Amino acid sequence: RLEKQLAEEGLEPLIAQLRPIDPDALDRSQNNPRRIIRALEVFYETGETITAHNARTQAIPPRFDPLWIGLDFEPRQLLYDRIDLRVDIMLKQGLVEEIRELLASGIPESCTAMQAIGYKEFVDALEGKCTVADAAAQVQQSSRRYAKRQLTWFKRNSAMHWLTREAGEGSEEILAKARQV
């Protein structure tokens, strides 16, 4: 219902609904339709604001004491080469056919899952907006950028134990390093 309202009326009516319910959530999500819809969904389904829900769940002590292990590559080009290879393998294993079948089954290209890196680019190729090769190059570039953002985000975690995969190292060597943490 909220998605339909967004499509038909725009964001302002949803903002107007959220403002009296949870102004804090609105402050955090002012221009993000997905977050505004999520805040409204939580309230309409539970009667609790997303701000109250988040505060309550964050106050619960963790059940586990995790060991954080991060994997980085030296040189970084090793990571990027692996990403490029992964995209090539996904293509060989039928990614374009999978997307074609999903669309043919009625999955709308606008749904959240179809907006993921590796899907939206090939939807464009299937619609003739670019070639499959162009789409693959875009997926590789977008995946490399995403990996860089992930590394930046994880580097803020002071509890992270970083393992660096050196050129020529395989999974056995990385596992041995992880066991030493």
Backbone hydrogen bonds in HBPLUS format (Angstrom, degrees):
<---DONOR---> <-ACCEPTOR-->    atom                        ^
c    i                          cat <-CA-CA->   ^        H-A-AA   ^      H-
h    n   atom  resd res      DA  || num        DHA   H-A  angle D-A-AA Bond
n    s   type  num  typ     dist DA aas  dist angle  dist       angle   num
A0005-GLN N   A0001-ARG O   2.91 MM   4  6.16 155.4  1.97 145.1 152.3     1
A0006-LEU N   A0002-LEU O   2.87 MM   4  6.12 156.9  1.92 148.2 154.2     2
A0007-ALA N   A0003-GLU O   2.97 MM   4  6.25 161.8  2.00 149.5 154.0     3
A0008-GLU N   A0004-LYS O   2.90 MM   4  6.10 153.5  1.97 150.4 157.8     4
A0009-GLU N   A0005-GLN O   2.71 MM   4  5.58 163.8  1.74 154.2 158.9     5
A0010-GLY N   A0006-LEU O   2.84 MM   4  4.57 142.8  1.98 121.9 130.1     6
A0014-LEU N   A0011-LEU O   3.00 MM   3  5.41 122.8  2.34 110.8 125.5     7
A0015-ILE N   A0011-LEU O   2.98 MM   4  6.26 157.2  2.03 156.8 164.2     8
A0016-ALA N   A0012-GLU O   2.87 MM   4  6.12 156.8  1.92 152.9 159.5     9
A0017-GLN N   A0013-PRO O   3.03 MM   4  6.30 141.2  2.19 136.3 145.9    10
A0018-LEU N   A0014-LEU O   2.98 MM   4  6.25 157.5  2.03 150.2 155.8    11
A0019-ARG N   A0015-ILE O   2.90 MM   4  5.96 154.0  1.97 155.4 161.5    12
A0021-ILE N   A0018-LEU O   3.00 MM   3  5.09 121.9  2.35 102.4 118.5    13
A0022-ASP N   A0018-LEU O   2.82 MM   4  5.73 173.5  1.82 168.8 169.4    14
A0026-LEU N   A0022-ASP O   3.13 MM   4  6.48 154.3  2.20 149.9 157.8    15
A0027-ASP N   A0023-PRO O   2.92 MM   4  6.19 151.2  2.00 145.3 152.3    16
A0028-ARG N   A0024-ASP O   3.17 MM   4  6.51 149.3  2.27 144.6 152.1    17
A0029-SER N   A0025-ALA O   3.00 MM   4  6.06 129.3  2.26 140.1 154.0    18
A0029-SER N   A0026-LEU O   3.15 MM   3  4.99 133.8  2.38  93.5 106.4    19
A0032-ASN N   A0029-SER O   2.94 MM   3  5.21 174.9  1.94 126.7 127.6    20
A0036-ILE N   A0032-ASN O   3.03 MM   4  6.30 160.5  2.07 159.4 165.7    21
A0037-ILE N   A0033-PRO O   2.89 MM   4  6.04 165.5  1.91 153.2 157.1    22
A0038-ARG N   A0034-ARG O   2.89 MM   4  6.06 157.9  1.94 143.8 150.6    23
A0039-ALA N   A0035-ARG O   2.89 MM   4  6.07 160.2  1.93 147.8 152.4    24
A0040-LEU N   A0036-ILE O   3.05 MM   4  6.31 157.0  2.10 147.7 153.9    25
A0041-GLU N   A0037-ILE O   2.79 MM   4  6.03 159.6  1.83 154.2 160.7    26
A0042-VAL N   A0038-ARG O   2.94 MM   4  6.15 166.8  1.96 156.1 158.2    27
A0043-PHE N   A0039-ALA O   3.18 MM   4  6.36 162.2  2.22 142.0 146.9    28
A0044-TYR N   A0040-LEU O   2.84 MM   4  6.04 172.7  1.85 160.2 162.2    29
A0045-GLU N   A0041-GLU O   2.89 MM   4  5.93 151.2  1.97 151.7 159.0    30
A0046-THR N   A0042-VAL O   2.91 MM   4  5.82 154.0  1.98 146.7 153.5    31
A0047-GLY N   A0043-PHE O   2.67 MM   4  4.71 147.1  1.78 131.9 140.7    32
A0053-HIS N   A0049-THR O   2.90 MM   4  6.13 163.2  1.93 149.9 155.4    33
A0054-ASN N   A0050-ILE O   2.84 MM   4  5.93 166.1  1.86 146.2 149.9    34
A0055-ALA N   A0051-THR O   3.02 MM   4  6.18 160.8  2.06 145.7 151.2    35
A0056-ARG N   A0052-ALA O   2.89 MM   4  6.04 161.4  1.92 151.9 157.1    36
A0057-THR N   A0053-HIS O   2.93 MM   4  6.15 167.5  1.95 156.9 160.0    37
A0058-GLN N   A0054-ASN O   2.94 MM   4  5.97 151.6  2.02 145.9 153.7    38
A0059-ALA N   A0055-ALA O   3.15 MM   4  6.22 131.5  2.39 136.6 147.6    39
A0059-ALA N   A0056-ARG O   3.26 MM   3  5.28 136.1  2.47  94.8 106.5    40
A0060-ILE N   A0057-THR O   3.34 MM   3  5.41 153.2  2.42  98.8 106.4    41
A0161-HIS N   A0068-TRP O   2.83 MM  93  5.93 155.6  1.89 134.2 141.7    42
A0070-GLY N   A0161-HIS O   2.90 MM  91  5.98 161.9  1.93 137.3 142.7    43
A0163-LEU N   A0070-GLY O   2.74 MM  93  5.98 161.1  1.78 159.9 165.4    44
A0072-ASP N   A0163-LEU O   2.82 MM  91  6.17 161.1  1.85 164.4 170.3    45
A0165-ARG N   A0072-ASP O   2.70 MM  93  6.07 170.6  1.71 155.2 155.4    46
A0074-GLU N   A0165-ARG O   3.00 MM  91  6.07 162.9  2.03 153.8 149.8    47
A0078-LEU N   A0075-PRO O   2.95 MM   3  5.84 158.2  2.00 125.3 130.3    48
A0079-LEU N   A0076-ARG O   2.91 MM   3  5.41 125.0  2.22 112.6 125.1    49
A0080-TYR N   A0076-ARG O   3.23 MM   4  6.67 159.8  2.27 149.7 155.1    50
A0081-ASP N   A0077-GLN O   2.79 MM   4  5.98 154.0  1.86 149.8 156.7    51
A0082-ARG N   A0078-LEU O   3.04 MM   4  6.26 153.4  2.12 144.3 151.0    52
A0083-ILE N   A0079-LEU O   2.96 MM   4  6.29 153.0  2.03 151.4 159.3    53
A0084-ASP N   A0080-TYR O   3.00 MM   4  6.24 164.3  2.02 149.5 153.2    54
A0085-LEU N   A0081-ASP O   2.96 MM   4  6.18 159.0  2.01 146.8 152.7    55
A0086-ARG N   A0082-ARG O   2.88 MM   4  6.06 153.6  1.95 144.7 152.1    56
A0087-VAL N   A0083-ILE O   3.08 MM   4  6.43 155.0  2.15 152.8 158.2    57
A0088-ASP N   A0084-ASP O   3.11 MM   4  6.44 160.0  2.15 147.8 153.3    58
A0089-ILE N   A0085-LEU O   2.89 MM   4  6.19 157.0  1.94 153.7 160.0    59
A0090-MET N   A0086-ARG O   2.90 MM   4  6.15 158.9  1.94 149.2 155.1    60
A0091-LEU N   A0087-VAL O   3.03 MM   4  6.30 153.8  2.10 150.0 156.5    61
A0092-LYS N   A0088-ASP O   3.04 MM   4  6.36 158.9  2.09 146.8 152.4    62
A0093-GLN N   A0089-ILE O   2.88 MM   4  6.12 140.1  2.04 147.3 158.9    63
A0095-LEU N   A0090-MET O   3.08 MM   5  5.63 146.3  2.20 144.1 148.6    64
A0094-GLY N   A0091-LEU O   3.07 MM   3  5.31 163.0  2.10 109.1 112.9    65
A0098-GLU N   A0094-GLY O   2.91 MM   4  6.14 156.6  1.97 154.0 161.2    66
A0099-ILE N   A0095-LEU O   2.97 MM   4  6.26 160.2  2.01 154.5 158.7    67
A0100-ARG N   A0096-VAL O   2.93 MM   4  6.15 160.6  1.97 148.5 154.3    68
A0101-GLU N   A0097-GLU O   2.90 MM   4  6.14 159.9  1.95 151.2 156.0    69
A0102-LEU N   A0098-GLU O   2.92 MM   4  6.19 154.0  1.99 148.0 155.5    70
A0103-LEU N   A0099-ILE O   2.97 MM   4  6.20 167.2  1.98 156.2 158.7    71
A0104-ALA N   A0100-ARG O   2.93 MM   4  6.13 156.7  1.98 146.1 153.4    72
A0105-SER N   A0101-GLU O   2.89 MM   4  6.03 136.2  2.09 140.9 152.0    73
A0105-SER N   A0102-LEU O   3.20 MM   3  5.13 128.2  2.48  91.9 105.3    74
A0107-ILE N   A0102-LEU O   3.13 MM   5  5.61 151.9  2.21 161.7 153.1    75
A0106-GLY N   A0103-LEU O   3.09 MM   3  5.36 158.6  2.14 106.4 112.9    76
A0111-CYS N   A0108-PRO O   3.11 MM   3  5.62 169.0  2.12 116.7 120.2    77
A0114-MET N   A0111-CYS O   3.05 MM   3  5.51 126.7  2.35 109.6 122.9    78
A0115-GLN N   A0112-THR O   2.96 MM   3  5.22 154.9  2.03 108.7 116.9    79
A0116-ALA N   A0113-ALA O   3.30 MM   3  5.58 166.5  2.32 108.4 111.7    80
A0119-TYR N   A0116-ALA O   3.01 MM   3  5.63 164.0  2.03 138.5 140.4    81
A0120-LYS N   A0116-ALA O   3.34 MM   4  6.27 162.5  2.37 160.6 165.8    82
A0122-PHE N   A0119-TYR O   3.07 MM   3  5.40 117.9  2.47 104.8 119.4    83
A0123-VAL N   A0119-TYR O   2.93 MM   4  6.22 142.1  2.08 153.9 166.0    84
A0124-ASP N   A0120-LYS O   3.24 MM   4  6.53 154.2  2.31 142.8 147.9    85
A0125-ALA N   A0121-GLU O   3.24 MM   4  6.65 148.1  2.34 136.1 144.6    86
A0126-LEU N   A0122-PHE O   2.88 MM   4  6.13 157.0  1.94 146.1 151.7    87
A0127-GLU N   A0123-VAL O   2.95 MM   4  6.21 137.6  2.14 143.9 155.8    88
A0127-GLU N   A0124-ASP O   3.18 MM   3  5.06 127.0  2.48  91.2 105.1    89
A0129-LYS N   A0124-ASP O   2.90 MM   5  5.19 151.6  1.98 160.5 153.1    90
A0128-GLY N   A0125-ALA O   3.00 MM   3  5.04 158.9  2.05 104.1 110.1    91
A0135-ALA N   A0131-THR O   2.93 MM   4  6.20 158.8  1.97 148.4 154.5    92
A0136-ALA N   A0132-VAL O   2.81 MM   4  6.06 156.8  1.87 149.7 156.2    93
A0137-ALA N   A0133-ALA O   2.99 MM   4  6.24 159.4  2.04 147.1 152.2    94
A0138-GLN N   A0134-ASP O   2.96 MM   4  6.23 151.5  2.05 145.5 153.7    95
A0139-VAL N   A0135-ALA O   2.86 MM   4  6.16 154.5  1.92 151.5 158.5    96
A0140-GLN N   A0136-ALA O   2.93 MM   4  6.19 160.7  1.96 151.9 157.0    97
A0141-GLN N   A0137-ALA O   2.98 MM   4  6.21 163.2  2.01 146.8 151.2    98
A0142-SER N   A0138-GLN O   2.83 MM   4  5.97 168.8  1.84 153.2 156.8    99
A0143-SER N   A0139-VAL O   2.82 MM   4  5.87 155.4  1.88 147.7 154.8   100
A0144-ARG N   A0140-GLN O   2.96 MM   4  6.17 153.5  2.03 146.6 153.6   101
A0145-ARG N   A0141-GLN O   3.01 MM   4  6.30 161.1  2.05 152.1 157.0   102
A0146-TYR N   A0142-SER O   2.92 MM   4  6.11 155.5  1.98 144.4 151.7   103
A0147-ALA N   A0143-SER O   2.88 MM   4  6.07 157.3  1.94 147.7 153.5   104
A0148-LYS N   A0144-ARG O   3.05 MM   4  6.29 154.4  2.11 146.0 152.5   105
A0149-ARG N   A0145-ARG O   2.98 MM   4  6.32 155.8  2.04 148.3 154.7   106
A0150-GLN N   A0146-TYR O   2.86 MM   4  6.15 155.3  1.92 150.6 157.8   107
A0151-LEU N   A0147-ALA O   2.95 MM   4  6.21 163.3  1.97 150.8 154.7   108
A0152-THR N   A0148-LYS O   2.98 MM   4  6.23 160.8  2.02 148.5 153.8   109
A0153-TRP N   A0149-ARG O   2.91 MM   4  6.13 157.8  1.96 148.5 154.5   110
A0154-PHE N   A0150-GLN O   2.84 MM   4  6.08 170.0  1.85 161.4 163.4   111
A0155-LYS N   A0151-LEU O   2.91 MM   4  5.98 144.2  2.04 146.4 155.8   112
A0156-ARG N   A0153-TRP O   3.20 MM   3  5.70 154.1  2.27 109.2 116.6   113
A0157-ASN N   A0154-PHE O   2.98 MM   3  5.48 162.3  2.01 116.1 121.9   114
A0160-MET N   A0157-ASN O   3.13 MM   3  5.58 166.1  2.15 115.4 119.5   115
A0169-GLU N   A0166-GLU O   3.05 MM   3  5.59 164.6  2.08 135.7 137.9   116
A0174-ILE N   A0170-GLY O   3.22 MM   4  6.56 159.9  2.26 150.0 155.9   117
A0175-LEU N   A0171-SER O   2.86 MM   4  6.02 157.9  1.91 149.7 155.9   118
A0176-ALA N   A0172-GLU O   2.99 MM   4  6.21 154.1  2.06 143.0 149.9   119
A0177-LYS N   A0173-GLU O   3.01 MM   4  6.32 153.0  2.08 145.3 152.3   120
A0178-ALA N   A0174-ILE O   2.89 MM   4  6.18 156.1  1.95 150.0 156.9   121
A0179-ARG N   A0175-LEU O   2.99 MM   4  6.23 150.7  2.08 149.4 156.5   122
A0180-GLN N   A0177-LYS O   3.08 MM   3  5.30 145.7  2.20 102.6 112.8   123
A0181-VAL N   A0178-ALA O   3.15 MM   3  5.42 158.4  2.20 107.6 114.2   124
